[in-house]
Amino acid sequence: MKMPEYKNSKAQKRAVENDRRTADIIRTFWAASSQKDKNNPEFLAFLMQCGWCNRAPQGRTKETTRRWRNVTLARYFGIKYLGPEELALSVRERWRKYRRPRPRPC
């Protein structure tokens, strides 16, 4: 099987940047999580699904993906998703080591 060829187009640059942001989010969640979370199959499935949803069908927006990720994380925490601010408080409360991903230099 041949690997896809990278062409320095706008679309491929955008796809690579999306993949990098998704990887940053997954790494941040992993670093912040407890050993109990890391041993939990539901948490591992959530991290894997974060990567999968990065490849969205036509019509899905960044906001749809963000909302899906937030709702799924809230479900994992066992709380009702009320919005990003409330979820951020729950994340900080549960994962004391959580640090917001830093933007990558261009």
N, C-alpha and C positions, 0 to 999 in steps of 0.2 A: 504494500500500500504506500502510495506517495503522500508526503506531507503537503498541506496547502502552502502555496507560495505567497510570501508577503510582498505586497505592492504598497508603496508609500502613499496610499490614497487617503483622503479625508475619512472615508468610511472605515478603513482598516485602522487608522490612527485612533479613531473614536472607539472602535471595538477593543483595541489593546488597552486604552485608558480605562474603559469600563471594567475589563478584566482585572486591571491593577487595583482599582478602587474596591472591587469585590474581594480580591485577595487581602487587601488591607483590613477590611471589615472582619473577614473570617479570622485573620491572625489576631486582631484586637480582641474579638470575643474569646478566642482560645486562650490568649495570655491572661485575660481578666477572670476567666472562669475558675472555679474550684476543682480540685481533683475529683470530687463527687460528680460534678457536672461532666467532666471529661470521661468518666466511666459510664455515663448514662447514655444508652443507645438513642434516646429521643433527642438529646443535645447533639450527638454526632450526626444524626439524620438531619437536624435543622441546619448544621453547618454545611453539610453536603448539598442540601436543597438551596442554600444561599448561592452557591456556585451555579447550580442548574438554572435558576431563574434569571441568571444574567443573560441567557440566550433566549430572549423573549420573541414570541411570534409577532408578526406585523400587527400594529395597533396598540401594543402594550407600551406604556410610557414608563419613564423612570419613577414617576409618582406611584404607579400601580405596583411596581416591584418593591419600592420602599414601604408602601402600605402593607403588602403581603408579608414582607420581612418583619415589620413591627407587630402585626397581628399574630404571626406565628411565634415570635419571641415572647409576646405577652401570654399566649396560650401555654408555652413551655413553663413560664414563671407561675402559671396558675392564676393569672389576674385578667380582668376584663380590659380590653384595649380602649382607652379613653382618648388617646392622642399621643403625639410624640413627646410632649413635655412630661406627662405622667409616666410614660414608659421609661424615659431617661432617669427619672427619680427612682423607679424600681430597679433599673439596671445598676445605678450607683449604690443602692442599698444592698443589693444581693452580691454584686461583684465589686468589692471595695477597691480592687486593683485596676478597675476600668479607667482607661484613658481614651479620650477621643482620638481617632486616627488623625495624624497630621497630613496636610496636603503634600503631595509629592512635588518636588521642583519640576518645572517644565524642561 
